[in-house]
Amino acid sequence: MNDSHANRRRFLRDSVATAAGLAGLTALPTEILAASKTLPTVTILGSERAKTAPRIRFSAIGLNHGHIYGQVEAVIRGGGQLVSFYAKEPDLAAAFAKRYPDAKLAKSEQEILDDNSIQLVVSAGIPDERAPLGIRVMKAGKDYMADKPGITTLEQLTEARKVQKDTKRIYSIMYSERLENRATVKAGELVKAGAIGKVIQTIGLGPHRINPKSRPEWFWDKQRFGGIICDIASHQFDQFLFFTGSTQAEVVASQVGNTSHPQYPKFEDFGDAMVRGNGGTGYIRVDWFTPDGLKSWGDGRLTILGTDGFIELRKNVDIGGREGGNHLFLVDNKETRYIDCSKENTPYGTQLVDDILNRTETAMTQAHCFLATELALKAQKQAQSVKLRT
């Protein structure tokens, strides 16, 4: 046995030994039938906040999506001190202030941009406003982290790339389905260690529950959220690039449609795409059809096919019965493993703070960040329309 193969086997053995769950393929059906049906939703783990002195000072501008709380928590865990925030909407500002009473409510966006002590701005504003804000933030000499979609048009992308190149600031997009999902982080470690050989393809599924009564007006307007592929599937394009190691890629085909929501004519509820890169291929499907019977907002899945095996992730829920999320199944030429990834660390926040301080690219390269968005935008723009018979 050569050294690399021995190291791979050792890594897998240690990973399984420390996992909370382990099951062979033949044991799965019985466990599935016998398991509890109680499946809690994912929550922010605030207990993981950094206990050390703050390493950077940061602010939040734009609180229109609840993802802002996950973004803030990630930076705090990484050593950031939330200094101030701004939102045009009084109700959103009040809720945020209640969660973070030590942060100051700024009088305006400009007050934050003019504060030279602020090193990073995070935003989950209305999607089509995120890139223009990021451009202003970079021009003000600060780094920027946006919720996805971080950019909604190819024109915005061109300008963001230009300003980022000119200013040398960081423009990061929090693709949380990889960066903040513990099973996906673990999968990245396994793939890097050679657990399934060379990756050939990823299949990323991103179903979501729509919850119409809780959605703001902009949610239903494609011009504001960028379209379903631009919005949701940016996660899947990010994972495709990451796991295949692709640095160049093209959209082979894509389609979108509003199949079941005629009362919202500017909305899209389904989209899929095929992509091909210099490191592998990918298929992506996203939708707004998670039924109310599922005890999670969506059954997010990722399958990573390699030359020596495959990994399947059930990110939010195991409909077979295991509680919680972060489920990883690994199959190679010797056996089938189940790994409970609920205790894995998510390093994105720490890595981003490191990058801000050291001017490095450990959390995500700038080229990767922009390419994932470019693919989503191109797939959205060239998508054929899905029309179903009524």
N, C-alpha and C positions, 0 to 999 in steps of 0.2 A: 504494500500500500504506500503510495507516495505521500509526501508531507502535506500537500494541499488537501488531498482526500481525507487524510487523518485529521487535519484541523477542522474540516467541514463536519465530519462525524462527531468530533468532540464538542463542537459548538452546538450541534443539534441535540446531543445527549444532555448537555448542561441546560439548554433552554427548556427541554421537556422536564428535567428533574426539578426545576424551580417553578414550573407552571402549576397553577392550582388545579387544573383538570387534565386528565390524560385518558384517552379512550382509543381502542382499536376499532377498525372499520366494522368488524362483526358485532361489536357491542353497541354500536350506535342505535339501531332500531329499538332495542329494549329500553335504553335510556331515554330516547326521545318520547316513547309512549308513556313512560312512568314519570317524567319530569313535571315540575310545577308549571302552570300556565301564567303565573304572575311575572310580568316582564316590565320592570320599571323603566322610565325614560331616562335619557342621559342628562346629567346635571354638571354644572361647573364645580370643580373641586377646589374651592377657595382655601381649604386647609393646606394646600400645597404652596401657598404664598411664601415668598422669600422671607427668611427671618434675619437676614444680614442687612447691613447698611445699604441704602439705595446706591446703585451704580450710575443711573442716568435719571434725568427728569423728563417727563413726557406729559402730553395733553391729548384730549379727545375733542374733535370737532365733527359734528354730524352724528346724531344718535338714532337715526331713523329705523335701523334694524337691530333686533335684539342681539345679533352677533357681536355688537360692540362690547358687551360684557365679557364674552370669551376672549376677545382681543385684549382688553384691558387686563384681565386675569393672567393671560400668557406673559405680558410684559412685566407685570408685578412679580410673577414667579421667577422671571429672569433677572430681577434686580432693579426694576424701574419704579420710580416714585411718581404717582399720578398727581400732578400739581394743579391742573386747571382743566376746564372743559367749556364748550360753548355749543348751544343748540338754539335755533330760531324758535322752536316749539316749546312753550312753557311746560306742558305736561311731560314731555320727554326729559327736559332739564330737571324737573322736580323729582322724577323717578330716579334719575341718575344720581342726583345729589343725595337722595336718601340712601342709596347703596354705597356712595363714596363721600361721606360727610366732610372729609379732610381736604377734598379738592375744591378749589375756588371756581365759582361760576364767573367766567369772563364776560365783559360787557359786549364784546364783539370778537369775530374771528381774527381781526387785525391785531387785537390786544395780544393774542397768543402768538401770532406770527412775528410780532415785534419784540417778544420776550426772548432775549438772547440766551437765557438759561435753559430754555426748552430745546432738547436734542431730537425728539421724535414726536410726531403727531399721528394719532390713529383715528380712523374714520369708518363709520358705517352709515354714511349719509345716503340719500336717495341715489341709486346706482349711477345715473347719468351725470351726477354732480361730483362723483368721487375723483375722476381723473383731473378735471379742472382744479379742484382743491389740491390734489397732489402736486400739480405743476406750480401752484402758488407756494405751497410748503417748501418744495425744493428750491425755488427761487429765493425764498427767505432763509436759505442755508440750513434747513432741517431735513431729517430723514422722515420717511412716510410709510405707513402701513395701512392698507385699505382692506376692507372686507371684500369678498368676491361678489359680483364681478367688479374688479378694480378699474376696469375701462370698458366702455360700452360701444365705441365705434373705432374703426380703423384710423380715422382722422385723429381722434384722441390719442390713440396708441403712437402714431407718428410724432405728435407733439411731445408726449411723455418721454419717448425715447430720446428725442433731441435735447430736452431740458435735462434729463438725467445724465446724458453724456457731457453736457456743458458744465453742469454743477457738481458732478461726481457724488451726488447724494444717493441714498438708498430708496428705491421705490419697491416696496414689498407688498405682495398680495397674500392674505392669509387663506391659503387653500386648506381649510381646517379639516376636510375629510381625510387628508393625509397628515398634515402637520400636528393636528390636535386629536387624532384618533389613535388610540394606543395599539390596536391590532395592526394598523397600517404602519406605524413606526416599527413594530416588531417584525412585520413582513419585510420591511426595508433592510433590517439587520440580517435576516435569514437569506434574502436574495444576495446581499453583498458577500455573505460568507459562502455562497455557492450551493445553497441547500437544494436548489432545483435546476442547477446547471445554468445554461444561457437562456435568458428570457426571450421567448418568441412572440408572445401576444399578451395583452391585457384585455379583460372584458370588465368594464365599469358600469354598474347600474345605480342610478340615483333617483329612486322614487320618493316623492314627498306628499304629505297630506296638505290639502289646500286650505282648510279652515276659513271659508269665505268671510264670516262675520268679523274676524280679527284682522283682516287685511286692509291697509290704507288704499286710498284711491290710486296712487301711483303704481301699486302692485299689478293692476290690471292693464297697464298701458305699456306696450312693447317699446315705445320710444323712451320710456323712463327706465325700464329694467333691462333693456337690451335684447330681449328675446330669450326663449327657454334654454337654447344651447349656450349663448353668451353667459347667461346667469348660472344655471345649475351645473352645466357640463364643463365649466371651467375647472371644476374639481377633477373631473375624469381625464381631461387633457393633461393636467398637471401630473396625475398618477401615471398615465401612459408614458410621458417623457421620463419621469423619474425611474420607473421600474424597467423600462427597456433601455435606458441610458441614451436615448435619442437626443441628438443636438440639432438635427434637421428633420423636418417632417412636412407632410402634405395631407390635405383632406381629400380622401378618395370619393366620398359621397356623403350627403347629409339630407335630412328631411325634417320638417316641423309641421305642426298642425294644431288647430283649435278644434278638437274633435267632439267636445261635449259641453262647451260653455258658450253657447251663442249669445247669452245675455251680456257677455264681455267680449265684444268683437275685436278688441285690440290685444287680446290675450292669446297665449299659446300654452297648451297643456301636454304636448307630447313632442319629443324630438329624439333623433338618433343620428349617429355618424360613424363612418369608417375612416381610419387614419393609418398612414404608413410612414414610418420613420427610418432613419439609418441604423436604428438599433432593434427594431421590431415593428409589429403591427398592433392595431387596437380597434375595439368596437365599443361604442358608448350608447347608452340609452337613458334618457331622463324623462320624468313625467310627474304629473300632479294627481295621481290616482291611488294613493295609499288609502285603503278602506278604513273606516272607523273601527273595525274589529281588531286591527293590529294595535298592540299597546306600545307603539312608538310612532314617531312622525314619519318613518320610512324604513324599509328593509334594504338598507344600503349594502351592496355587495361588490366585491372585487375578486376576480379570478386572474391569477398570474400563471401562465403556462410556460414551463421551461423544458429544456431538452432532457432533464433527468427527473421531472416530477412537476407537481403544480401545488399552488397555495390558493385556498379560497378563504375569503374574509366575510364574515357576517358582522357588519360593523355596529349595528344598533340593536339587533334582536336576533335570537335564534328561534325561528318559528317552530323548531322541533321541541323546544321546552327549556333549554338551559336559561337561567335567569340573566338579566342584564345584557350588555353589549360586549364588543371587543373579543369576538370569537374567531379563532384562527385554526384552520384545518390544513395540514401539510401531508402530502402523499409523495413518496419517492419510490425507488425500486425495491426498498426493503420493507416498508411498513406505512401505516397511516397513523398520524398523530393528531391529537386535539390539544391546543394550547390556549389557556385562559389568559388573555393579555390585559385584564382589568387593572393590574398593578404596574404596568409598564410606565416608564417616565416619558413625558412629551417634551423634547428639548428645544423646540422652536423659539420660545420666548428667550431662553438663556442664550441661544446661538445668535438671535437677532441683536440682543443687547451687546454681546461680544463683538458683533460686526460693526455696530455703531461706534463702539469705543476703539476698535482696532482697524477699521476700514477694510474688513475682510468679507468673504462671501461664504460663511459656513452654514447659515440657515437655508440659503437658496441663492444660486447665482442670479445676477440680473438678467442674463441672457435667457435662463430657464423661465424666470417669472414672466418676461415679456413674450416668449415663444408660446407658452401655454395659453396666454390670452389671445395671441395672434391666431392660433389654430381655432379657438372657440369662436372668435369674431369672423373668420373666413368661413367656417362651417355654417354659422348663422346666416351670413350674407348670401351664400350660394345654395342654401337649402331649398329643395323642392317642396312643394306644398302637399300635405297629406289631406286628402278629401275622402271621407267615408260615405257610403250610401246610407241614406236615412230611411 
